[in-house]
Amino acid sequence: MLQTTTTFLETLKKNGWKYKDLQELENGGDRVSCGVNGKITTVDFNFFFDQDGHAFTMRVFRLFAVPIDRKLQIMEVMNSVNKDYRWVKFFIDGESWMSVQADAVVTGENAGDVAMELMIRAMRIIDETYPKFMHEIWA
């Protein structure tokens, strides 16, 4: 297991958080999955730690399905949200699911704190923006 991954798992434990899954990847990196309950929705955060120990990417896959007939309206909200919030970016994947991403440059020593902080900020952003997206879906 990579030092960045170990540091993140230690930070989770220190803060009383648990992870759902840990996986060593074929490319030499690690993947950690954490379920987080927000105020509005529950989200699975996936952290992919690079094998070189200098970065990770955080992804939330399948936050919600984007109806084809509402895609343009959702894209307008997505563009507005991406302009207003700098910590994460929302995107629609090839299967019409809204997903969220963020990348960070880290060291083995600060990876845990950075990943934890980014996950907390991302959950706050998702909680703040989710109603905007749902409003457009059901409008």
Stockholm file with secondary structure:
# STOCKHOLM 1.0

chainA/1-139         MLQTTTTFLETLKKNGWKYKDLQELENGGDRVSCGVNGKITTVDFNFFFDQDGHAFTMRVFRLFAVPIDRKLQIMEVMNSVNKDYRWVKFFIDGESWMSVQADAVVTGENAGDVAMELMIRAMRIIDETYPKFMHEIWA
#=GR chainA/1-139 SS CCHHHHHHHHHHHHTTCCCSEEEECTTSCEEEEEEEECSSCEEEEEEEECTTSSEEEEEEEEEEECCGGGHHHHHHHHHHHHHHCSSCEEEECTTSEEEEEEEEECCTTTHHHHHHHHHHHHHHHHHHHHHHHHHHHHC
#=GC SS_cons         CCHHHHHHHHHHHHTTCCCSEEEECTTSCEEEEEEEECSSCEEEEEEEECTTSSEEEEEEEEEEECCGGGHHHHHHHHHHHHHHCSSCEEEECTTSEEEEEEEEECCTTTHHHHHHHHHHHHHHHHHHHHHHHHHHHHC
//
